[in-house]
């Protein structure tokens, strides 16, 4: 008989005397008897018991960890259960009072005045944060030039002084949107945890109206509930934002400086580069309507705006927009392909149209593949859904099919950005590619992009390309 792992139980086999323990499930016992009567052998993994209840929070104030456990029940010859015996979730309590001793400091202080190095001399210990593993209890002897590791920190200890991640079983884990540590669950663009962007609609348009006189012109209404708002243009004109109370949030009676502004329950990041480019972005959701305007100083070259809106709010928004004389393109649900053979809207570039771009360099070869595969943050197979040009950049919307390499979470649908209006290598709509891309985060954290470098790696996907990618993974340094 093999040795069982912790948290596992074993059933008596066919023809073997014995009696199951009380915790074992009656349904599993019936399945065992049926298997014995048919002469079949046990196959596959075992089965988990139900999760136990959550424990009390590990902390008395602030953030901590709550844990629950389950057991694996398996028959003789079955494989261990797939998954974890313990689950952890973030628990939040009222903030700790000012001056409270941090949790890591308390754990180091437990060794104050105690001989720990086999000598009668004792020390006063404080946390040492320069060691490699953040979840080890590394403590520095005050007044001395050495530190000592006392094993792991207790579960629920912050990974660093200002870190949001917590240590659990010696690992630094972050909480997903479901509150579970290490789950990796993310909100989709509709605000649903683990969703697939299918409960909201993407509203996108280019405002091209040119006013006959200088002054403020309405661009669009941004209704309550909007998420992932983005506005951009390149001109000497100025974007302006009006709140539900009729007061200007941005660029009203004066020119406001770039920065972050509070409006409608969200933070609006306003940027204005040294050149003519100007942008607005906000994560949302907005709690009130906002009116986007433009202060015209010169002819309007086009103002691009987009946001995501719950499906139930799109009808009222469209009715109000049409009443104001703003015709908007009917958006498509994110998980539904456009019915027409070409993506709708003037901002999309049809595939059959002639492209005046010059030819790209030949980037084939093993050396080029290894360079980009090993130096990239993400390598995945993707289907291109559409292409759109933004000023001096090109944005591809892709559906992720298969992930080969990932240094972070990937959604089912992503935007991949490429520099220039004539990116190299170019990607064609409705075709599948193997892409090696990098992650690019702006200094203020407002933009988090997937970047396909110029002359980067983007090859049409094929079984042969799949084999080359898997072979390249073996040659990348760890």
Secondary structure, DSSP 8 states (H G I E B T S, - for coil): -----TTEEE---TT------TTS-HHHHHHHHHHHHHT----SB-EE---------S-SSSEEEEEEE--EEE-TT-B--SS-SEEEEEEE-S---TT---HHHHHHHTTTTS--SSSS----EEE---SS-TTEEEEEETTSS-EEEEEE--TT-BSSTT-S-EEETTEEE-B-TTSBBT----B-TTS-BT--S-SEEEEEEEE----SSSEEEEEEEE-TT-EEEEEEEESS-EEEEE-TTS-EEESSSS---SEEEEETTEEEEEEE-SSSEEEEEEEE--SS-EEEEEEESS----EEEEEEEEHHHHHHHHHHHHHTT-------BTTS--SSSS--STTB--TTS-----------SHHHHHHHHHH-SEEEEEEEEEEEEETTEEEEEEEEEEEEEESS---SEEEEEEESSS-SS---TT-EEEEEEEEEE-TTSS-EEEEE-TT-EEEE--HHHHHHHHHHHHHS--
